[in-house]
Amino acid sequence: MAGAVAVGELGLAGDTQCDTKHHGGPEQAVYAYAGEDVERWAAEPGRDLPAGVFGENLRLQGVDVSGAVVGETWRIADDEGGGCVLQVTSARQPCRTFAAWMEEPRWVRRFTAVGALGAYLRVLETGSVVAGARVEVLDRPDHGVTVADTFPHLALEHAAALLDAEQSGSPRLHPDLRRAARRAVTRATAGS
C-alpha cells in the first residue's frame, strides 16, 4: 500500500510522543482533528495551517470529531484492505505548550471557546492508515456524552452518565476523564 502509515498501540509510526505523562500513552495514541474545523481557523487572515499544526496525526473530513461520543469505536478502512480500529477516549485539553506552538495571544481561551477540541483515541486493532481512508462508526455508546461535553467543564449529568456506562462495561474511560467525573459527582454529593 503506497503511502500507508502503520498504526500501533501507541499511535502512528514516526509520531514520537515526547511527554507520555501528559500527552500520550495508549489512551492518547492518536489525536484526530476535523478538517472542517481547520478550515474555520484557516479563514482568519494570515493563517497557514498545514497538516499537523494542531498536533493532530489524523485529520478527518466529514467526521464531527468533537461531537463524537466518548467510547465511540471507529474503523478506519481503505480500498486496499488496510485499516485499524480506534476508540474515542477524551477531548484535547489545550495547554501552554500548545499556545506557545501556535504563537497566538490567548490561544488556549480562544481554542476552548470555539469548542472544536478534537479527540484523543486509543488503538483497539493495529493496522495502517492512508490518506482518503473511510471512517465507519462501529459502535456508539448510549450515554450520549460527546467529546465537547467533557471539556472545559464536565456537568454532573454527563459525569454520572459516563461513570454509569463504565460500570456497566462500556466504555473504559480515560483515567483523567474518570477522575474528572468522580470529582464532579463528589462535589455535587458534598453540596447537597
ABEGO torsion letter per residue (X at the ends): XBGBBBBBAAEBBGBBBABAAABEEAAAABBBBBAAAAAAAAABBGBBBBBGAAGBABBBBGBBAAABBBGBBBBBBBAAGBEBBBBBABBBBBBAAAAAAAGBBGAAAAAAAAGBAEBBBBBABBEBBBBGBBBBBABBBAAGBBAAAAOABBBAAAAAAAAAAAAAGOBBBBAAAAAAAAAAAAAAAAAX
